[in-house]
Amino acid sequence: MTDHVPYGTLPDQFGEYVAATSTGAPLVVLIHGGFWRDQYRLDLMHGLRDDLGEHGFGVWNIEYRRVGPSGGGWDTTTADVAAAIDHAANQGWAEHGLAVVGHSAGGHLALWNASRPNQAQPPDLTVGQAPVADVIAANRHQVGRDATANFVGGDVDDFAERYAHVQPRPRDMAGRVMVLHGTDDENVPIWQSTDLDGQVDVVHTLHGVDHFNVIDPAHASWTLVRNELRMMNPS
């Protein structure tokens, strides 16, 4: 059963909560991507939400304000993601562990969350699926064209402090961190993940895999993620 639960008062400050059905199962926070833009919504993660629920995990599939009419960008998007994850922790939903899984721009937000200070409950596991892991480099190389500029409010040369605020910092990341990225990704270049090799626990290079294969619950790449989650809950 999926419950629509607000974590704030604004229309896009809500999530879809699925209670765990397996004893001792962790909570998995899902963060959708879409280059932080308003036209993309949390339904992008419904396949993963349903798969996790079927395997007994708790799930918190979050929406947040995005660039466009919902009012996202600097710095409301990151504020919403932090509030959503802290809400789950404060509700006690993650008493058996907290994992955060994000895809694309959602992968950026998941990695950013892992390194943010003052968390209500640091994640035990963070997974970036084809993430925008380095927003500074993404801006300089025009990953997603003007996506980072729209998200932050301009380019890094003009807003260096803003970019520093939203940049994931591997040295500060809590818990275990895994990223996975396909060699055939035409949306986010694979170097965004491979540049993290040696800085995070696991980097999976997925040969012949594209940007959206990784959020297909029937794809082999999702098995890698589910296996990581099962290690949090051996039962």
Phi, psi and omega in degrees: 000131181253128179251136174275114187234123176282146171244000177204189186261350184271157187303325182264011176262076180206170175213169175255117184254130175239118181289145178295144176246351176260135180300129178077011182286142177284169172266134177248116174274129177251133179234114182284163178254210184118028181053035176065014188267153189292335184286351180254141186226177186294350176295344174302335184256011183296325177298316178290321176304311183293321179296316179297317178299320180294335179265010171091000181281153166283146183224139175227095182268109193260146166256162182201162178290136184235166183299121184133205186300334181288346174095019181277182184115213180281131337249038184286328181297309180294325178297320179294316180298316178298316180296320181295315181290319178295326178300315180299317179296317182292336176281351181081015182288340186250033183295339179255019177121153183231124173239144178236121182239124180226147181246132174061240174297330173294330173294320173302313183294326177294315179292321176300317180299321182299333183254004181281147179280167171059041177282144176296325177207109180298145180290145173278333181214136172233133180237125173255117178261111183048053189279155162277090190274340182227097184288333179293310178294324179298321178293316182293329182260006177056044172294124186071023182057253184261019186299313181291322179297320177293321181293316186266340179106006180161187182272163186297327180294338180259338185226054184301321182292323177296315179296322177298325181292321184264001181282123173299141183239100184306323182294340182256002186287134179274147173073190179279140183232127178232138172236150175219141190206138182271146179290340181260019180288118179259000181260311177237119183297145187295337179297340175301330177263317184295335176294346177274355181302128183090348179255338177236174188291316185219133170235116178260120172266120188253107185286132179076013184255139181258188188294328186258347175305326187288347175251019173264114183296344178272353182277148183300331180297328179291331176299323177300318180290314181298324177296321176298318180294322179295330177295337175283340185220074185302337180289000000 
